[in-house]
Amino acid sequence: MSYEKVKQAQKTIIGTKQAVKAARKGHLSEIIVAMDADHHVIAPVLEVAQQFNIPVTHVPSKQQLGKVAGLRVHASVVAIAD
């Protein structure tokens, strides 16, 4: 499952703004998006992912995504860096 990808990734980027910046610089191999996140929060990431042909994987829970990313708070977007 994609939660495992986040756990095993050597470098992750957390958050919409940071993921968009990294995508524009060409530093991402995949973006993980929580399905329970508000659309207006994740829309910029989905747009840039489509623009730069970055694979997007959806996971059910932003709470669980934040937890596997090592946070004490929810995470709507976690990107895996090259």
C-alpha positions, 0 to 999 in steps of 0.5 A, a space after each residue: 500500500 502507498 502508506 508503505 511507500 511513504 514509510 520507506 521513502 528516503 526523502 519526503 516533502 509534506 504539504 501542498 505548497 512544498 509539493 508544488 514547488 518541488 514538482 515544478 523543480 522536477 524533484 518528485 517521483 510520486 505524490 500521495 494524496 489523502 482522499 478525505 482532504 478538501 478538494 481546494 487544498 489538493 487541487 494545486 498538487 493534482 494540477 501540477 502533477 498532471 502538468 509534469 506527468 508525476 504519478 498520483 496515488 490516493 490513500 483513504 486517510 489524511 490522519 494515517 498519512 500524517 502518522 506514517 510521515 512522522 507527524 503528529 498532525 494530519 497530512 493531505 499531501 506527501 510527496 516522494 522526492 527523487 
